[in-house]
Amino acid sequence: ILHPRYIINKVNILPGNSTGVNLRKAVISENNLIEPGRYFSSSDLQKTYNNFARLGAVRYTNIDFRELNSIENIIVGKTFNYQQSQKHYLDVDITLSSNKPNTISFQPEGTNTAGNLGAAAVLSYQNRNLFRGSELLSVELRAAFEAITGLEGYENHDYEEYGIQTSLQFPRFLSPFVSRDFRRRSNSVSEASISWNLQNRPEFHRRVFSAMWKYRWANPTKHFKYGLDVLNLSFVYMPWISSTFKTDYLDDISNRNAILRYNYEDLLVMRMGFSVIYNYNDQAIRAQFETAGNLLNGVSRIFNLKKNDQGQRMLFNIAYAQYAKFDFDYTKIISFDENNSLVLHGDFGIAWPYGNSKVLPFEKRYIAGGPNSVRGWSVRELGPGKFKGSDGRIDFINQTGDLKLDLNLEYRTHLFWKFDGAAYIDAGNIWTLRNYEEQQGGQFKIGEFYKQLAFAYGLGLRLNFNYFILRFDTGMKAISPVYDDFKEHYALFNPNFKRDFTFHFAVGLPF
């Protein structure tokens, strides 16, 4: 016997606590797919739960159904004739419990950058229902201090950072070009944000202003998530550079480092981007493409704007960046049982500066090494290619690249209580696409790159609290591309603990 189909008769919106339902009727209607006159659908029920669950103003949602008596009256002459109806109706009660609209939090942090100890603090404020539509207003204030060691010839040896970031999220797609049905079923978010960051280092002072408008939406049934950065604007301003730093690095004729100079000049970056994520059955694929400077380049050519000494066109006397960037990330988890699994991971990225740029902005360049890359090397210690700094220390400017490849194989197992273990093999490196004089051996070449892959192996211990994971990973160099000597190149067969060992502390899994 087939189960009868039910028609929604009446929908009641009820408060779940004393604060009432503090949402506009239009917002409730937009997120509720259970409507009078429509047939009951389990899919609409689940989507309605999902829609209200993602609203920050709603603490929890409960939906109850009541079946009505299947009796309808028919008038025959002047008398009523009652008979059993062939239709089945449901009344619906949707109970919405409101969340606290305002929260304030304070988070202290400890920092350790290349052995330099410091402290930071973040003060955050959130309003989860700014316009009674579950809009999320976030304001974050950050301050950081770090004592820098190993610098000579500078008056100050401290690093200070102050920043403010404000964002406003709308739990819907704010655009006149999409249908109402798409807005209701897409789990979309529109976000605007602005930020100001002040950095004072012994070598220079930097100010960064950013503004952004972006969309995020999802198709849960098909396991896809999408992102569209309509506008992402960044302005980097360098009000002061130490005379010592200028003399030693920027004004030294013998140090013709275009990458270094480019990253200590005022710069305007205006970019757009699109991303897609597929996540299903222990498999995740992420792809992202972004491009910058094309609109500004068109404007500058139309109005024939002037160029600087490096031949870059300028807008308001500021050079703008122009590049294209593509990233692809793949993760596959093969589970043997509830305690043991094997994880395969690959990460590829490529960025090409063109037009108004010969060098990528520093923030867009790739780095290798660290807890999420090839773990036999520290962050920025590896690459590009077989490049090695002259003094053997990490060169934070030159050890960056335009192309990245990471390959990881990790076995994970549960040990006891909250402790998990891992054993892994990592491979990868970064390269430049152009042949920069200051990065000898760093350019990507088809016939050479595979010889420049770095390999590492290691063991890890993870403290798993479900809602967050503390990770302690060790790494040993196995193949080091910077050395030509057999013993140093193949460190796997000639290990040197002092030279090859690296320890990493991180929060969360690497991939």
Secondary structure, DSSP 8 states (H G I E B T S, - for coil): -----EEEEEEEEEESSTT---S-HHHHHHH----TTSB--HHHHHHHHHHHHT-TTEEEEEEEEEE---EEEEEETTEEEEEE-S-EEEEEEEEEEE--SEEEEEEEEEEEETTEEEEEEEEEEEES-TTSS--EEEEEEEEEEEE--S--S-S--EEEEEEEEEEEEESS---TTS-HHHHHHTT-EEEEEEEEEEEE-SSEEEEEEEEEEEEEEEEGGGTEEEEEEEEEEEEEEEEEE-HHHIIIIIS-TT---HHHHHTTS-EEEEEEEEEEEEEETTEEEEEEEEEESHHHHHHHHHTT--B-TTS-BEETTEEB--EEEEEEEEEEEEEEETTEEEEEEEEEEEEEE-TT-SS--GGGSB-B-STTS-TTS-TT-B-STT---TTSS--TTTS-BSEEEEEEEEEEEEEETTEEEEEEEEEEEEEBSS--TTSTT-B--TTTGGGG-EEEEEEEEEEE-SS-EEEEEEEEEEE-TT--SHHHHTTTTS--HHHHEEEEEEES---
